[in-house]
Amino acid sequence: MKKYILTILAIITFSPLCYAGDSYYAYASKSNSSNKEVQQFVKEIKSALKQQLEYTNENNIEGMKTFYAPNYVNSDGITKENYFELVKKTWKLYPDIKYTMNITNIDIIGNTAVVETKENADATSVEKVGDANITGYLKSNSSSVYYLEKIGDNWVITSDHIINECTKLTYGEANTLEMELVVPQLVQANKDYTASLKVKVPDKKMIVIASIGQEPITYPQINAEEVFRKLPQNGILERIFTANKDNFNEYTVASVGITRAKVGKNKDIKLQVTGLGYVITRSNVVPVKDFSKVKQNGKEKTSISVK
């Protein structure tokens, strides 16, 4: 089932700006709301996001590129080149993907802007599973912050930071399965944290197996090994992870398989896969800082080093 995890990861990294819909709104910070120039900048940013939506829905990748600064890099370390490679892969795997964005705030500082958003995506996977060719359905939601700069007459994205996100990909009977993956949104590097998968199994005849893995957000992606266990009767599977010490943000990946017993012609019992589900959530890793006292020119000075 690992190849389906790879399918999901393409869309998770493909979050900046492309989730833009007609149902958006924006406002400047209250302290700047009386400034005419600020209000003009807000209008320009909203117009830019609307144009980006049109390019995205048209799969116009060259148009999309014009909204990103040449030196763009996000908080996961993904560059502009890497980002658009992921865009192409996402459109190939989810050709009918639809995006929506709600802009919850725009702050203008000189010729720069900070845009806060809530975003969603829905899609059908081109890859099907099982003998019955079960179709997969993807749903994703996230909260993000974008950093923009006005260069000439145009606003371009210089960076972005995903605050939180959750993506689900489900097949067959997993489409109606209630699944929740709970992990901390912030974790300290090289410190333990708990990931908890909660699954509500509606039918006792279902045999449910599940796995929880941990993956640092890198490019290319490093995928976790899947170790499946029978879901406990209480429907809760937990694992304790240690956050990486290299300060990479992380994904927690939960995989769920649904099987049912089927009696064959010779009265032999076979297990038939009737559903698959995947849930992926993000934890942003806070670097461990060492605050130490050092003497400089006979005076104490506090220095900070990131381990």
Secondary structure, DSSP 8 states (H G I E B T S, - for coil): -HHHHHHHHHHHH--TTT---SS----B-GGGTT-HHHHHHHHHHHHHHHHHHHHHHTT-HHHHHTTB-TT-B-TT--BHHHHHHHHHHHHHH-TT-EEEEEEEEEEEETTEEEEEEEEEEEEE-S--BTTTTB-EEEEEEEEEEEEEEEETTEEEEEEEEEEEEEEEEEEEGGGG-EEEEE--SEEETT-EEEEEEEEE---TT-EEEEEEEEEE--SS--------EE--TTSEEEEEEE--TT---EEEEEEEEEEEEEE-TTS-EEEEEEEEEEEEEEEEEE--EEEEEEEETTEEEEEEEE-
